[in-house]
C-alpha cells in the first residue's frame, strides 16, 4: 500500500518538474511509464477488498503481486534497456499511446469495480449489523422469559 502511495507521489513530483521545464521525458520513459500504468491498472482491477476482509488468499493475490512487480520493472528498467532489439521491436510494433489508453481504460474499470465492491461491503456490513441486533434482541427476550419463569410459583 505504501509503495503505491510512494509511486503516486513520485509521479506527481515528476509531473511538476516536467511542467517547470526542469526535466525532459524521452520516448524510453514514456514507453516505460505507459507500460507501468497498464500493469498498475491491472493491480487495481484485481483488488478485491471482500476477499481481503475474509483473509482469503487467492490466485488474484498472486496476479496482483506479479503485475505490481511488472509495473515497477517497466517504470524503472525499461528506460535503461530501451536500446535492446527486443524492446525496440516491441515499441515499433505497438505505440506507447496504446499502452497508455489501455491503462486509462483499466483505470476506469477499476473505479467501477471499486464502486461495486464498496456496495458489497456496505451490504455485508448491514447484514452483520442486523445479525448483531437480532442476537441482542434474542438475548434480552431469553432473559425476560427466564425472569418470568423464575417468578412463577
MARSE-270307 format. One line per field, with one value per residue: residue number from 1; residue in one letter; x, z negated, y of N, C-alpha, C, O, CB in turn. Coordinates in Angstrom, 3 decimals, m for minus. Glycine has a CB too. Example, Ala and Ser with C-alpha at 12.3 -4.5 7.8 and 13.67 -1.06 7.14 Angstrom:
n: c(1, 2)
res: c(a, s)
n.u: c(13.190, 12.850)
n.w: c(m7.800, m7.080)
n.v: c(m5.690, m2.250)
ca.u: c(12.300, 13.670)
ca.w: c(m7.800, m7.140)
ca.v: c(m4.500, m1.060)
c.u: c(13.200, 12.900)
c.w: c(m7.800, m7.870)
c.v: c(m3.300, 0.030)
o.u: c(14.236, 13.409)
o.w: c(m8.465, m8.039)
o.v: c(m3.319, 1.138)
cb.u: c(11.308, 14.084)
cb.w: c(m9.046, m5.725)
cb.v: c(m4.473, m0.598)
END
This chain:
n: c(1, 2, 3, 4, 5, 6, 7, 8, 9, 10, 11, 12, 13, 14, 15, 16, 17, 18, 19, 20, 21, 22, 23, 24, 25, 26, 27, 28, 29, 30, 31, 32, 33, 34, 35, 36, 37, 38, 39, 40, 41, 42, 43, 44, 45, 46, 47, 48, 49, 50, 51, 52, 53, 54, 55, 56, 57, 58, 59, 60, 61, 62, 63, 64, 65, 66, 67, 68, 69, 70, 71, 72, 73, 74, 75, 76, 77, 78, 79, 80, 81, 82, 83, 84, 85, 86, 87, 88, 89, 90, 91, 92, 93, 94, 95, 96, 97, 98, 99, 100, 101, 102, 103, 104, 105, 106, 107, 108, 109, 110, 111, 112, 113, 114, 115, 116, 117, 118, 119, 120, 121, 122, 123, 124, 125, 126, 127, 128, 129, 130, 131, 132, 133, 134, 135, 136, 137, 138, 139, 140, 141, 142, 143, 144, 145, 146, 147, 148, 149, 150, 151, 152, 153)
res: c(x, x, x, x, x, x, x, x, x, x, x, x, x, x, x, x, x, x, x, x, x, x, x, x, x, x, x, x, x, x, x, x, x, x, x, x, x, x, x, x, x, x, x, x, x, x, x, x, x, x, x, x, x, x, x, x, x, x, x, x, x, x, x, x, x, x, x, x, x, x, x, x, x, x, x, x, x, x, x, x, x, x, x, x, x, x, x, x, x, x, x, x, x, x, x, x, x, x, x, x, x, x, x, x, x, x, x, x, x, x, x, x, x, x, x, x, x, x, x, x, x, x, x, x, x, x, x, x, x, x, x, x, x, x, x, x, x, x, x, x, x, x, x, x, x, x, x, x, x, x, x, x, x)
n.u: c(0.822, 1.903, 3.848, 2.455, 1.493, 3.911, 4.859, 2.836, 3.124, 5.720, 5.327, 3.682, 5.479, 7.332, 5.705, 5.266, 7.913, 8.328, 6.432, 7.568, 9.719, 12.093, 12.834, 13.178, 11.142, 11.823, 11.328, 11.885, 11.231, 8.541, 7.449, 8.091, 6.673, 4.055, 3.605, 3.921, 1.730, m0.333, 0.074, m0.189, m2.811, m4.046, m3.437, m4.994, m7.516, m7.750, m7.906, m9.631, m11.458, m13.273, m12.380, m10.008, m10.999, m12.051, m9.802, m8.814, m6.605, m5.774, m5.708, m5.830, m4.317, m1.717, m1.563, m1.874, 0.489, 2.353, 1.704, 2.200, 4.946, 5.790, 4.941, 6.589, 9.064, 8.759, 8.548, 11.026, 13.076, 12.723, 13.346, 16.108, 16.952, 16.167, 17.364, 17.772, 17.299, 14.865, 13.109, 13.069, 11.846, 9.348, 8.388, 8.287, 6.281, 4.050, 2.515, 3.374, 1.206, m0.855, m0.522, m0.888, m3.555, m4.876, m4.190, m5.533, m8.151, m8.433, m8.141, m10.533, m12.251, m11.382, m12.237, m15.006, m15.204, m14.327, m16.409, m18.484, m17.520, m17.509, m20.246, m20.957, m19.552, m20.864, m23.404, m22.720, m21.868, m24.284, m25.791, m24.299, m24.579, m27.347, m27.553, m26.177, m27.872, m30.219, m29.286, m28.829, m31.424, m32.712, m31.264, m32.059, m34.819, m34.741, m33.647, m35.689, m37.773, m36.676, m36.634, m39.377, m40.205, m38.857, m40.145, m42.678, m44.945)
n.w: c(0.000, m0.842, 1.050, 3.414, 2.751, 2.513, 5.173, 6.498, 5.388, 6.241, 9.020, 9.185, 8.353, 10.428, 12.549, 11.883, 12.017, 14.738, 15.802, 14.986, 16.599, 15.834, 16.147, 18.764, 20.519, 22.172, 25.075, 24.284, 21.546, 21.632, 22.829, 20.874, 18.638, 19.619, 20.003, 17.381, 16.178, 17.343, 16.234, 13.497, 13.462, 13.893, 11.442, 9.708, 10.693, 10.059, 7.361, 4.534, 1.964, 0.439, 0.426, m0.903, m3.368, m4.301, m4.684, m2.650, m0.616, 2.736, 6.252, 7.420, 5.710, 6.230, 8.933, 8.636, 7.268, 9.207, 11.364, 10.084, 9.651, 12.361, 13.151, 11.658, 12.633, 15.328, 15.054, 13.973, 15.223, 18.045, 19.353, 19.095, 20.529, 23.064, 25.573, 26.361, 28.827, 28.758, 27.200, 28.755, 31.052, 29.987, 29.246, 31.755, 32.963, 31.329, 30.353, 27.928, 26.943, 27.093, 24.926, 22.925, 23.352, 22.900, 20.203, 19.064, 19.686, 18.129, 15.686, 15.397, 15.376, 13.019, 11.199, 11.478, 10.583, 7.964, 6.920, 7.093, 5.346, 2.996, 2.577, 2.101, m0.261, m1.949, m2.018, m3.229, m5.709, m6.697, m6.907, m8.849, m10.967, m11.392, m12.177, m14.622, m16.082, m16.116, m17.605, m20.115, m20.729, m20.918, m23.069, m25.124, m25.187, m25.981, m28.561, m29.784, m29.609, m31.215, m33.671, m34.078, m34.230, m36.510, m38.505, m38.608, m40.604)
n.v: c(m1.185, 1.270, 1.456, 1.989, 4.528, 5.928, 5.691, 7.122, 9.725, 10.242, 10.349, 12.581, 14.567, 14.333, 15.169, 17.865, 18.810, 18.409, 20.177, 22.566, 22.616, 21.488, 18.863, 16.432, 14.259, 11.471, 9.306, 6.555, 6.671, 7.433, 5.171, 3.197, 4.270, 4.229, 1.491, 0.688, 1.985, 0.539, m2.054, m1.407, m0.630, m3.067, m4.242, m2.661, m3.296, m5.978, m5.880, m6.834, m6.064, m7.545, m10.197, m9.781, m8.976, m11.344, m12.757, m14.396, m16.093, m15.972, m16.761, m14.300, m12.696, m13.542, m12.802, m10.012, m9.330, m10.104, m8.362, m5.924, m6.142, m6.283, m3.756, m2.051, m2.874, m2.097, 0.624, 1.339, m0.168, m0.458, 2.078, 1.972, m0.245, 0.227, 0.260, m2.348, m4.845, m6.392, m4.848, m2.567, m3.618, m4.247, m1.696, m0.583, m2.036, m1.701, 1.163, 3.679, 5.108, 3.299, 1.501, 3.361, 4.161, 1.719, 1.445, 3.641, 2.918, 0.566, 1.771, 3.188, 0.986, m0.119, 1.819, 1.471, m1.185, m0.835, 0.739, m1.122, m3.090, m1.606, m1.217, m3.896, m4.335, m2.546, m3.751, m6.191, m5.223, m4.173, m6.529, m7.919, m6.124, m6.257, m8.927, m8.821, m7.125, m8.683, m10.887, m9.685, m8.872, m11.377, m12.380, m10.642, m11.199, m13.883, m13.560, m12.087, m13.974, m16.006, m14.707, m14.309, m16.977, m17.805, m16.404, m17.464, m19.313)
ca.u: c(0.000, 2.784, 4.568, 1.588, 1.494, 5.219, 4.899, 1.934, 3.752, 6.871, 4.834, 3.230, 6.682, 7.860, 4.831, 5.551, 9.229, 8.145, 5.725, 8.508, 10.778, 13.333, 13.165, 12.660, 10.728, 12.121, 10.495, 12.008, 10.496, 7.109, 7.106, 8.125, 5.580, 2.785, 3.513, 3.743, 0.338, m1.171, 0.206, m0.737, m4.268, m4.431, m3.363, m6.181, m8.713, m7.797, m8.057, m10.954, m11.437, m14.066, m11.514, m9.048, m11.708, m12.248, m8.454, m8.658, m5.525, m6.304, m4.916, m5.789, m3.207, m0.501, m1.597, m1.628, 1.920, 3.055, 1.508, 2.899, 6.355, 5.977, 4.771, 7.803, 10.123, 8.515, 8.793, 12.431, 14.047, 12.527, 14.155, 17.530, 17.239, 15.369, 18.103, 17.818, 16.482, 13.512, 12.323, 12.903, 10.843, 8.053, 7.933, 7.988, 5.028, 2.958, 2.760, 3.281, m0.144, m1.730, m0.429, m1.480, m5.016, m5.313, m4.055, m6.630, m9.381, m8.494, m8.331, m11.974, m12.830, m11.038, m13.166, m16.293, m15.066, m14.259, m17.772, m19.242, m17.029, m17.961, m21.655, m20.992, m19.089, m21.963, m24.437, m22.166, m21.895, m25.682, m26.182, m23.641, m25.202, m28.667, m27.332, m25.817, m29.090, m31.102, m28.724, m29.088, m32.868, m32.976, m30.666, m32.938, m36.067, m34.449, m33.501, m37.035, m38.501, m36.140, m37.094, m40.800, m40.315, m38.365, m41.097, m43.908, m44.953)
ca.w: c(0.000, m0.884, 2.318, 4.360, 2.339, 2.884, 6.635, 6.864, 5.017, 7.137, 10.330, 9.049, 8.333, 11.797, 13.376, 11.560, 12.583, 16.187, 16.069, 14.771, 17.602, 15.197, 16.631, 20.082, 20.545, 23.511, 25.529, 23.439, 20.296, 21.952, 23.037, 19.562, 17.819, 20.175, 19.674, 15.929, 15.899, 17.725, 15.220, 12.233, 13.611, 13.659, 9.993, 9.129, 11.119, 9.358, 5.933, 4.051, 0.510, m0.227, 0.196, m1.926, m4.648, m4.709, m4.777, m1.668, 0.351, 3.980, 7.455, 7.632, 4.941, 6.995, 10.114, 8.208, 6.996, 10.488, 12.101, 9.355, 9.981, 13.763, 13.211, 11.136, 13.615, 16.503, 14.626, 13.684, 16.039, 19.497, 19.903, 19.088, 21.524, 24.232, 26.825, 26.668, 30.034, 28.458, 26.743, 29.942, 31.910, 29.311, 29.357, 33.167, 33.332, 30.503, 29.993, 26.495, 26.609, 26.953, 23.527, 22.103, 23.488, 22.160, 18.778, 18.675, 19.746, 16.946, 14.519, 15.268, 14.951, 11.608, 10.458, 11.491, 9.712, 6.589, 6.524, 6.901, 4.111, 1.875, 2.342, 1.480, m1.645, m2.690, m2.241, m4.210, m6.988, m7.138, m7.306, m10.136, m11.970, m11.677, m12.952, m15.990, m16.715, m16.361, m18.716, m21.361, m20.995, m21.393, m24.401, m26.053, m25.278, m26.802, m29.953, m30.275, m29.791, m32.366, m34.870, m34.221, m34.646, m37.878, m39.429, m38.666, m41.774)
ca.v: c(0.000, 2.432, 1.506, 2.699, 5.928, 6.461, 5.831, 8.215, 10.998, 10.411, 10.765, 13.974, 15.397, 14.315, 15.999, 19.270, 19.110, 18.490, 21.432, 23.668, 22.514, 21.052, 17.523, 16.072, 12.860, 10.969, 8.189, 5.356, 6.867, 7.406, 3.769, 2.533, 4.769, 3.751, 0.065, 0.629, 2.366, m0.594, m3.106, m0.923, m0.662, m4.463, m4.450, m2.039, m4.019, m7.261, m5.627, m7.218, m5.922, m8.579, m11.351, m9.389, m8.977, m12.733, m13.337, m15.461, m15.980, m16.489, m16.570, m12.855, m12.147, m13.832, m11.937, m8.639, m9.185, m10.199, m7.112, m4.875, m6.349, m5.876, m2.313, m1.421, m3.143, m1.255, 2.001, 1.604, m0.894, m0.260, 3.174, 1.626, m1.290, 0.597, 0.027, m3.778, m5.065, m6.893, m3.697, m1.719, m4.254, m4.099, m0.308, m0.309, m2.695, m1.179, 2.549, 3.990, 5.575, 2.131, 1.073, 4.414, 4.070, 0.532, 1.750, 4.531, 2.119, m0.288, 2.636, 3.401, m0.286, m0.252, 2.681, 0.773, m2.357, m0.334, 1.124, m2.360, m3.707, m0.788, m1.568, m5.218, m4.187, m1.911, m4.774, m7.121, m4.529, m4.106, m7.893, m8.202, m5.258, m6.811, m10.159, m8.433, m6.605, m9.834, m11.672, m8.953, m8.948, m12.738, m12.492, m9.916, m11.969, m15.063, m13.124, m11.734, m15.240, m16.715, m13.975, m14.628, m18.372, m17.958, m15.763, m18.246, m20.234)
c.u: c(0.868, 3.573, 3.751, 1.548, 2.796, 5.310, 4.008, 2.539, 4.948, 6.425, 4.305, 4.416, 7.285, 7.015, 5.092, 6.898, 9.153, 7.455, 6.657, 9.664, 12.111, 13.762, 12.562, 12.320, 10.877, 11.259, 10.668, 11.230, 8.983, 6.653, 7.065, 6.983, 4.243, 2.566, 3.274, 2.305, m0.599, m1.114, m0.387, m2.266, m4.794, m4.437, m4.620, m7.453, m8.874, m7.991, m9.479, m10.966, m12.254, m13.223, m10.486, m9.705, m11.853, m10.921, m8.258, m7.482, m6.018, m5.308, m4.800, m4.623, m1.893, m0.435, m1.309, m0.151, 2.740, 2.924, 2.183, 4.393, 6.642, 5.846, 6.035, 8.979, 9.977, 8.894, 10.285, 13.410, 13.928, 13.347, 15.651, 17.902, 16.527, 16.064, 18.259, 16.865, 15.059, 12.600, 12.065, 11.825, 9.443, 7.523, 7.623, 6.632, 3.824, 3.338, 2.598, 1.868, m1.121, m1.724, m1.091, m3.003, m5.572, m5.241, m5.184, m7.952, m9.521, m8.616, m9.816, m12.688, m12.554, m11.961, m14.541, m16.269, m15.028, m15.615, m18.620, m18.818, m17.482, m19.418, m21.783, m20.557, m20.172, m23.066, m23.977, m22.202, m23.316, m26.167, m25.587, m24.245, m26.562, m28.550, m27.033, m27.046, m30.031, m30.595, m29.000, m30.568, m33.224, m32.425, m31.552, m34.246, m35.863, m34.299, m34.861, m37.838, m37.997, m36.552, m38.566, m40.967, m39.853, m39.324, m42.399, m43.822, m45.044)
c.w: c(0.000, 0.407, 3.355, 4.039, 2.762, 4.393, 7.097, 6.566, 5.923, 8.509, 10.284, 9.057, 9.733, 12.715, 13.137, 12.153, 14.103, 16.560, 15.942, 15.766, 17.034, 15.632, 18.018, 20.041, 21.983, 23.828, 24.689, 22.125, 20.529, 22.134, 21.700, 18.667, 18.301, 19.854, 18.175, 15.536, 16.228, 16.659, 13.880, 12.285, 13.414, 12.159, 9.333, 9.475, 10.368, 7.854, 5.508, 2.532, m0.220, m0.514, m0.879, m3.305, m5.187, m4.833, m3.822, m0.754, 1.633, 5.103, 7.780, 6.906, 5.676, 8.231, 9.749, 7.961, 8.281, 11.269, 11.412, 9.656, 11.406, 13.920, 12.754, 12.083, 14.843, 16.217, 14.522, 14.667, 17.534, 20.025, 19.976, 20.168, 22.846, 25.554, 27.183, 27.843, 29.759, 28.033, 27.928, 30.867, 31.310, 29.456, 30.804, 33.559, 32.560, 30.034, 28.485, 26.076, 26.429, 25.509, 22.612, 22.157, 22.769, 20.656, 18.281, 18.677, 18.513, 15.671, 14.302, 14.847, 13.468, 10.748, 10.366, 10.519, 8.244, 6.068, 6.239, 5.601, 2.885, 1.550, 1.684, 0.022, m2.498, m3.002, m3.304, m5.610, m7.545, m7.617, m8.667, m11.255, m12.375, m12.489, m14.413, m16.742, m17.058, m17.515, m20.043, m21.736, m21.540, m22.796, m25.450, m26.249, m26.156, m28.274, m30.562, m30.529, m31.004, m33.669, m35.127, m34.747, m36.078, m38.897, m39.515, m39.824, m41.383)
c.v: c(1.252, 2.580, 2.264, 4.187, 6.595, 6.680, 6.986, 9.576, 11.280, 10.905, 12.197, 14.928, 15.478, 15.199, 17.486, 19.669, 19.242, 19.798, 22.634, 23.647, 22.061, 19.658, 17.332, 14.592, 12.373, 9.755, 6.924, 5.476, 6.837, 5.963, 3.021, 2.963, 4.233, 2.279, m0.128, 0.967, 1.210, m1.686, m2.674, m0.895, m2.077, m4.761, m3.882, m2.787, m5.335, m7.102, m5.952, m7.161, m6.980, m9.814, m11.039, m9.363, m10.399, m13.487, m14.509, m15.146, m16.627, m16.275, m15.084, m12.206, m12.358, m12.939, m10.481, m8.406, m9.227, m8.893, m5.931, m4.941, m5.894, m4.364, m1.599, m1.658, m2.245, 0.189, 2.292, 0.983, m0.615, 0.916, 2.837, 0.609, m1.021, 0.276, m1.445, m4.040, m5.556, m5.742, m2.759, m2.286, m4.107, m2.678, 0.071, m0.895, m2.156, 0.217, 2.744, 4.374, 4.418, 1.645, 2.090, 4.355, 2.847, 0.787, 2.629, 3.767, 1.245, 0.532, 2.920, 2.123, m0.543, 0.605, 2.034, m0.405, m1.931, 0.084, m0.109, m3.037, m2.935, m1.083, m2.937, m5.150, m3.538, m2.919, m5.771, m6.511, m4.478, m5.478, m8.229, m7.372, m5.813, m8.104, m9.830, m7.916, m7.755, m10.693, m11.001, m9.014, m10.325, m12.950, m11.824, m10.676, m13.197, m14.697, m12.795, m13.006, m16.004, m16.046, m14.285, m16.048, m18.569, m17.345, m16.531, m19.227, m21.689)
o.u: c(0.606, 3.924, 4.291, 1.565, 2.786, 5.779, 4.388, 2.475, 5.167, 7.066, 4.465, 4.366, 7.699, 7.559, 5.132, 7.020, 9.831, 7.847, 6.547, 10.494, 13.149, 14.934, 11.581, 13.118, 10.156, 10.551, 9.670, 10.644, 8.236, 5.590, 6.110, 6.375, 3.400, 1.466, 2.514, 1.726, m1.541, m2.154, m1.020, m2.932, m5.863, m5.330, m5.238, m8.362, m9.991, m8.216, m10.432, m10.530, m11.966, m13.340, m10.126, m9.062, m11.784, m10.906, m7.607, m7.391, m6.612, m4.235, m3.798, m4.007, m1.057, 0.618, m0.586, 0.402, 3.706, 3.916, 2.686, 5.030, 7.627, 6.554, 6.490, 9.792, 10.963, 9.488, 10.751, 14.472, 14.945, 13.996, 16.368, 19.030, 16.312, 15.390, 18.832, 15.750, 14.134, 11.447, 10.965, 10.997, 8.473, 6.346, 6.793, 5.919, 2.706, 4.371, 1.794, 1.401, m2.102, m2.782, m1.767, m3.669, m6.609, m6.139, m5.732, m8.777, m10.594, m9.142, m10.301, m13.625, m13.384, m12.413, m15.170, m17.198, m15.622, m15.948, m19.378, m19.664, m17.802, m19.786, m22.624, m21.126, m20.378, m23.598, m24.755, m22.526, m23.525, m26.874, m26.277, m24.408, m26.897, m29.356, m27.560, m27.235, m30.578, m31.391, m29.368, m30.920, m33.960, m33.048, m31.770, m34.730, m36.716, m34.765, m35.153, m38.513, m38.790, m36.796, m38.960, m41.795, m40.398, m39.305, m43.180, m42.803, m45.060)
o.w: c(0.752, 0.810, 4.092, 4.946, 3.306, 4.844, 7.990, 7.397, 6.327, 9.097, 11.248, 9.695, 10.177, 13.567, 14.084, 12.732, 14.690, 17.525, 16.698, 15.774, 17.675, 15.501, 18.390, 19.584, 22.883, 22.963, 24.400, 21.652, 19.723, 21.647, 21.426, 18.000, 17.500, 19.477, 17.766, 14.666, 15.486, 16.230, 13.197, 11.273, 12.836, 11.661, 8.497, 8.652, 10.074, 7.151, 6.061, 1.876, m1.377, m1.584, m1.674, m4.304, m6.396, m5.057, m4.164, m0.193, 1.608, 4.928, 8.346, 7.422, 5.738, 8.544, 10.468, 8.397, 8.431, 11.779, 12.084, 9.890, 11.644, 14.724, 13.396, 12.310, 15.336, 17.052, 14.931, 14.920, 18.224, 21.061, 20.828, 20.660, 23.644, 26.558, 28.227, 27.859, 30.471, 28.461, 28.076, 31.399, 32.030, 29.754, 31.053, 34.384, 33.076, 29.391, 27.844, 24.996, 25.696, 24.927, 21.648, 21.129, 22.109, 19.917, 17.204, 17.780, 17.912, 14.672, 13.171, 14.050, 12.758, 9.691, 9.308, 9.734, 7.385, 4.913, 5.269, 4.840, 1.854, 0.380, 0.805, m0.832, m3.645, m4.111, m4.178, m6.581, m8.735, m8.621, m9.538, m12.373, m13.559, m13.387, m15.325, m17.915, m18.159, m18.319, m21.007, m22.903, m22.520, m23.618, m26.530, m27.376, m26.984, m29.145, m31.698, m31.553, m31.745, m34.665, m36.272, m35.626, m36.793, m40.061, m40.431, m40.026, m42.250)
o.v: c(2.191, 3.690, 3.089, 5.019, 7.700, 7.724, 7.743, 10.481, 12.422, 11.776, 12.946, 15.979, 16.549, 15.901, 18.273, 20.749, 20.085, 20.455, 23.600, 24.556, 22.227, 19.305, 17.977, 13.774, 12.804, 9.239, 6.263, 4.502, 6.283, 5.578, 2.295, 2.126, 3.830, 1.875, m1.005, 0.315, 0.933, m2.186, m3.479, m1.112, m2.270, m5.446, m4.542, m2.899, m5.759, m8.087, m5.404, m8.107, m7.288, m10.412, m11.908, m9.687, m10.620, m14.697, m15.496, m14.054, m17.705, m15.697, m14.647, m11.273, m11.457, m12.384, m9.792, m7.397, m8.479, m8.373, m5.031, m3.914, m5.196, m3.757, m0.653, m0.761, m1.698, 0.872, 3.355, 1.553, m0.545, 0.774, 3.363, 0.603, m1.933, 0.043, m1.758, m3.520, m5.165, m5.671, m2.226, m1.546, m3.871, m2.478, 0.946, m0.324, m2.153, 0.410, 2.067, 4.011, 4.539, 1.402, 1.731, 4.484, 2.923, 0.385, 2.396, 3.943, 1.181, 0.040, 2.896, 2.169, m1.110, 0.167, 2.044, m0.596, m2.584, m0.179, m0.144, m3.505, m3.527, m1.188, m3.124, m5.829, m3.935, m2.942, m6.152, m7.194, m4.716, m5.571, m8.758, m7.861, m5.839, m8.348, m10.467, m8.239, m7.803, m11.178, m11.672, m9.183, m10.430, m13.622, m12.372, m10.782, m13.518, m15.432, m13.167, m13.113, m16.587, m16.727, m14.502, m16.286, m19.411, m17.746, m16.274, m19.887, m22.562)
cb.u: c(m0.936, 3.735, 4.890, 0.165, 1.296, 6.334, 4.458, 0.615, 4.195, 7.642, 3.736, 2.414, 7.718, 7.902, 3.362, 5.546, 10.239, 7.328, 4.538, 9.052, 10.957, 13.178, 12.648, 13.694, 9.247, 13.612, 10.808, 13.475, 10.902, 6.808, 8.116, 9.437, 5.565, 2.748, 4.799, 4.719, m0.061, m0.731, 1.679, m0.186, m4.685, m3.466, m2.083, m6.294, m8.663, m6.528, m7.706, m11.344, m11.941, m15.280, m10.813, m8.446, m13.092, m13.157, m8.179, m9.953, m4.196, m7.637, m5.535, m7.090, m3.145, m0.452, m2.956, m2.427, 2.391, 2.507, 0.023, 2.644, 6.740, 4.954, 3.582, 8.133, 10.096, 7.043, 8.113, 12.748, 13.899, 11.037, 13.961, 17.916, 16.828, 15.043, 19.465, 17.426, 17.167, 13.561, 13.061, 14.243, 11.180, 8.177, 8.987, 9.096, 5.148, 2.663, 1.809, 4.237, m0.658, m1.287, 1.039, m0.987, m5.410, m4.450, m2.726, m6.711, m9.399, m7.263, m7.553, m12.555, m12.273, m9.571, m13.276, m16.633, m13.789, m13.305, m18.437, m19.041, m15.509, m17.777, m22.440, m20.099, m17.790, m22.542, m24.768, m20.725, m21.330, m26.585, m25.722, m22.133, m25.349, m29.432, m26.169, m24.706, m29.802, m31.227, m27.213, m28.638, m33.685, m32.369, m29.260, m33.224, m36.557, m33.176, m32.571, m37.781, m38.371, m34.625, m36.885, m41.539, m39.510, m36.986, m41.380, m44.160, m46.111)
cb.w: c(m1.199, m2.065, 2.820, 4.336, 0.814, 2.418, 7.315, 6.133, 3.532, 7.279, 10.817, 7.755, 7.329, 12.340, 13.092, 10.020, 12.198, 16.701, 15.112, 13.359, 18.279, 13.702, 15.647, 21.229, 20.021, 23.638, 26.967, 23.133, 19.644, 23.232, 23.994, 18.867, 17.823, 21.693, 20.109, 15.232, 16.710, 19.088, 15.037, 11.909, 14.995, 14.398, 9.401, 9.591, 12.619, 9.623, 5.590, 4.551, 0.133, 0.629, 1.494, m1.597, m4.497, m3.713, m6.200, m0.845, m0.168, 4.313, 8.636, 7.179, 3.550, 7.405, 10.808, 6.949, 6.042, 11.320, 12.266, 7.836, 9.805, 14.669, 12.359, 9.726, 14.041, 16.933, 13.282, 12.328, 15.802, 19.808, 19.060, 17.732, 20.986, 24.179, 26.729, 25.406, 30.919, 27.342, 25.586, 30.705, 32.117, 27.824, 28.789, 34.075, 33.101, 29.284, 30.763, 26.143, 27.693, 27.907, 23.116, 22.561, 24.967, 22.539, 18.507, 19.628, 21.007, 16.874, 14.690, 16.584, 15.802, 11.372, 11.127, 12.916, 10.072, 6.502, 7.623, 8.099, 4.131, 2.185, 3.662, 2.250, m1.700, m1.888, m0.918, m3.832, m6.841, m5.994, m6.247, m10.044, m11.433, m10.367, m12.346, m15.975, m15.788, m15.094, m18.536, m21.226, m19.707, m20.434, m24.416, m25.532, m23.869, m26.306, m30.042, m29.254, m28.543, m32.278, m34.701, m32.871, m33.720, m38.014, m38.996, m37.331, m42.693)
cb.v: c(m0.004, 2.331, 0.086, 2.112, 6.049, 5.514, 4.517, 8.073, 10.978, 9.088, 9.809, 14.157, 14.837, 12.872, 15.670, 19.499, 18.018, 17.286, 21.588, 23.616, 23.831, 21.083, 16.427, 16.394, 12.677, 10.613, 7.877, 5.087, 8.196, 8.237, 3.105, 2.815, 6.289, 3.966, m0.675, 1.589, 3.625, m1.154, m3.485, 0.480, m0.128, m5.430, m3.786, m0.611, m4.282, m8.038, m4.162, m8.634, m4.569, m8.958, m11.769, m8.017, m8.323, m13.444, m13.794, m15.646, m16.651, m15.830, m17.334, m12.223, m12.786, m15.327, m12.042, m8.318, m10.282, m11.376, m6.830, m5.001, m7.826, m6.587, m1.880, m1.962, m4.623, m1.339, 2.269, 1.122, m2.358, m0.030, 4.423, 1.082, m2.662, 2.068, 0.649, m4.651, m6.056, m7.976, m2.938, m1.587, m5.748, m4.465, 0.639, m0.886, m4.183, m2.120, 3.481, 5.118, 6.516, 0.993, 0.867, 5.792, 4.022, m0.696, 2.425, 5.751, 1.250, m1.177, 3.960, 3.914, m1.439, 0.140, 4.065, 0.285, m3.153, 0.832, 1.979, m3.320, m3.798, 0.703, m1.550, m6.193, m3.350, m0.730, m5.515, m7.506, m3.113, m3.593, m8.935, m7.929, m3.819, m7.071, m10.984, m7.355, m5.585, m10.688, m11.868, m7.486, m8.650, m13.766, m11.863, m8.485, m12.392, m15.753, m11.901, m10.815, m16.114, m16.795, m12.432, m14.464, m19.263, m17.320, m14.332, m18.993, m19.907)
END
